[in-house]
Amino acid sequence: MHVATSASGDVPLELIELPARPLRPREVRVRVRAIGVNPVDWKMRSGGPLRLAHRLLGPSGPLVVGVDFAGEIVEIGAQSGDLAVGARVVGGTNFARGQRGSYADEVIVQSDQCAILPAEVSFDDAACLPVPYVTAARALREIGRIGHIGHIDHIDHIGPIDPIDPERNAKVLILGASGGVGLAGIQLARALGAEVFGVCSTANVALVERMGATAIDYRKADALDTARAHAPFDFILHAVGTATYALPRCRALLAPRGRVGLVVVRPADYPSLLFRPSVHAVLGKPTRAHLEPLVAMLAAGELSCLIEERFPLADAEKAHVRSKSGKVVGKLLLIP
Ligand SMILES: NC(=O)c1ccc[n+]([C@@H]2O[C@H](COP(=O)([O-])OP(=O)(O)OC[C@H]3O[C@@H](n4cnc5c(N)ncnc54)[C@H](OP(=O)(O)O)[C@@H]3O)[C@@H](O)[C@H]2O)c1
């Protein structure tokens, strides 16, 4: 069973049966046990560049929504490496590889898209990881160059980085600290030894502080004005959008070699992305290489996943209404 839509816009999702296909080399079939809901899932449903990219690169037929999943392997194709039937895995689908999305009871992905889960990690917790944690990890490491001074190096698979300043801890500002990406960012930045400041609403101040950041309440005062008292920042993880927190004001808070990682990119940001060396776009595509260290951290109790609500797969529409509210605290899961 798949949750899909054939049209763009406010057309309700449908539960449909699509024919199973045989596996190709390096592919595995996964029986899905939990699905993490991300804003990209409903953004993909409306028209726009994401949907166009899906039309050009994705599989034909209706759009099967979703990326993140956790489950168990039920079939392996030739050359699928160390993955075996029965293995518990977490991963993300990729339409650019012609794959259907993860809102389904079964998905087919390539073996480099899923990481093996140890017994102590639940499917529900694992399903929270792929898009938000990979996005935050790549932003902090590849763009922010955070974590160079002998703190936990679990997410160091990324390879050599050019440290900002090897003599001191980094300072990170997270805009949108209480969302899926923000909460992942706080925990990972703390694990990498950074001092973290997180911008959130009054209702989420306690949560953001519990995760290890100094909270900046944007309801009480202008968040960037308040942040100025703690500047300069080595990295700003911008997970809200530049219509709300404009780039020039963010750049003014940076240390000399500091950078802004834009998680939400608007066409108005293209000139800055092209011509400002301090401004970078973040891409959170989950791969096995990115997921493995995060799974290890979750298994070691170094990350905690906050689940706001679980919905049956058939209620994906309700989960999208909740996600679109912009007020989700932690993650929403779908359970097939
Ligand atoms: N580039 C990529 O690869 C990539 C990957 C993942 C996500 N994204 C995008 O990044 C965005 C965030 O994703 P998410 O999964 O974290 O979303 P989410 O879980 O829905 O969180 C959204 C958060 O935004 C916060 N927020 C709203 N207005 C705010 C403001 N003025 N200042 C600070 N925080 C504010 C809300 O917290 P409060 O209630 O505390 O305000 C809410 O927790 C989405 O647009 C998503 O599509 C992009």
The ligand as an SDF file (V2000), in Angstrom:
LIG
                    3D

 48 52  0  0  0  0  0  0  0  0999 V2000
   17.7120   21.7890    2.6190 N   0  0  0  0  0  0  0  0  0  0  0  0
   17.3590   20.6170    3.0990 C   0  0  0  0  0  0  0  0  0  0  0  0
   17.8870   19.5730    2.6960 O   0  0  0  0  0  0  0  0  0  0  0  0
   16.3060   20.5830    4.1820 C   0  0  0  0  0  0  0  0  0  0  0  0
   16.2970   19.4950    5.0480 C   0  0  0  0  0  0  0  0  0  0  0  0
   15.3740   19.5050    6.0910 C   0  0  0  0  0  0  0  0  0  0  0  0
   14.4560   20.5590    6.2180 C   0  0  0  0  0  0  0  0  0  0  0  0
   14.4710   21.5650    5.3190 N   0  0  0  0  0  0  0  0  0  0  0  0
   13.5510   22.7100    5.4780 C   0  0  0  0  0  0  0  0  0  0  0  0
   13.8810   23.3620    6.7100 O   0  0  0  0  0  0  0  0  0  0  0  0
   12.7120   23.8690    7.3440 C   0  0  0  0  0  0  0  0  0  0  0  0
   12.6590   23.3630    8.7810 C   0  0  0  0  0  0  0  0  0  0  0  0
   12.4740   21.9640    8.7550 O   0  0  0  0  0  0  0  0  0  0  0  0
   12.0990   21.1870   10.1030 P   0  0  0  0  0  0  0  0  0  0  0  0
   11.9990   19.7490    9.7760 O   0  0  0  0  0  0  0  0  0  0  0  0
   12.9820   21.6240   11.2110 O   0  0  0  0  0  0  0  0  0  0  0  0
   10.6100   21.7810   10.3470 O   0  0  0  0  0  0  0  0  0  0  0  0
    9.6560   21.6380   11.5990 P   0  0  0  0  0  0  0  0  0  0  0  0
   10.0470   20.4610   12.4230 O   0  0  0  0  0  0  0  0  0  0  0  0
    8.2660   21.7480   11.0670 O   0  0  0  0  0  0  0  0  0  0  0  0
    9.9820   22.9140   12.5030 O   0  0  0  0  0  0  0  0  0  0  0  0
    9.6210   24.1850   12.1610 C   0  0  0  0  0  0  0  0  0  0  0  0
   10.0100   25.0540   13.3630 C   0  0  0  0  0  0  0  0  0  0  0  0
   10.1300   26.3990   12.9530 O   0  0  0  0  0  0  0  0  0  0  0  0
   10.0430   27.1460   14.1320 C   0  0  0  0  0  0  0  0  0  0  0  0
    9.7710   28.5440   13.8180 N   0  0  0  0  0  0  0  0  0  0  0  0
    8.6980   29.0680   13.1780 C   0  0  0  0  0  0  0  0  0  0  0  0
    8.8630   30.4140   13.0900 N   0  0  0  0  0  0  0  0  0  0  0  0
   10.0340   30.7150   13.6940 C   0  0  0  0  0  0  0  0  0  0  0  0
   10.7540   31.9260   13.9150 C   0  0  0  0  0  0  0  0  0  0  0  0
   10.2760   33.1140   13.5160 N   0  0  0  0  0  0  0  0  0  0  0  0
   11.9450   31.8610   14.5590 N   0  0  0  0  0  0  0  0  0  0  0  0
   12.4600   30.6860   14.9740 C   0  0  0  0  0  0  0  0  0  0  0  0
   11.8160   29.4970   14.8080 N   0  0  0  0  0  0  0  0  0  0  0  0
   10.6300   29.5290   14.1560 C   0  0  0  0  0  0  0  0  0  0  0  0
    8.9180   26.4950   14.9340 C   0  0  0  0  0  0  0  0  0  0  0  0
    9.2560   26.5690   16.3100 O   0  0  0  0  0  0  0  0  0  0  0  0
    8.5540   27.5930   17.3410 P   0  0  0  0  0  0  0  0  0  0  0  0
    7.1590   27.0770   17.5780 O   0  0  0  0  0  0  0  0  0  0  0  0
    9.4200   27.5250   18.5460 O   0  0  0  0  0  0  0  0  0  0  0  0
    8.5040   28.9010   16.6430 O   0  0  0  0  0  0  0  0  0  0  0  0
    9.0000   25.0190   14.4680 C   0  0  0  0  0  0  0  0  0  0  0  0
    9.4890   24.1990   15.5030 O   0  0  0  0  0  0  0  0  0  0  0  0
   11.5330   23.4370    6.4650 C   0  0  0  0  0  0  0  0  0  0  0  0
   11.1940   24.5050    5.6160 O   0  0  0  0  0  0  0  0  0  0  0  0
   12.1020   22.2840    5.6360 C   0  0  0  0  0  0  0  0  0  0  0  0
   11.4600   22.1100    4.3990 O   0  0  0  0  0  0  0  0  0  0  0  0
   15.3730   21.6040    4.2910 C   0  0  0  0  0  0  0  0  0  0  0  0
  1  2  1  0
  2  3  2  0
  2  4  1  0
  4  5  1  0
  4 48  2  0
  5  6  2  0
  6  7  1  0
  7  8  2  0
  8  9  1  0
  8 48  1  0
  9 10  1  0
  9 46  1  0
 10 11  1  0
 11 12  1  0
 11 44  1  0
 12 13  1  0
 13 14  1  0
 14 15  2  0
 14 16  1  0
 14 17  1  0
 17 18  1  0
 18 19  2  0
 18 20  1  0
 18 21  1  0
 21 22  1  0
 22 23  1  0
 23 24  1  0
 23 42  1  0
 24 25  1  0
 25 26  1  0
 25 36  1  0
 26 27  1  0
 26 35  1  0
 27 28  2  0
 28 29  1  0
 29 30  1  0
 29 35  2  0
 30 31  1  0
 30 32  2  0
 32 33  1  0
 33 34  2  0
 34 35  1  0
 36 37  1  0
 36 42  1  0
 37 38  1  0
 38 39  2  0
 38 40  1  0
 38 41  1  0
 42 43  1  0
 44 45  1  0
 44 46  1  0
 46 47  1  0
M  CHG  2   8   1  16  -1
M  END
$$$$
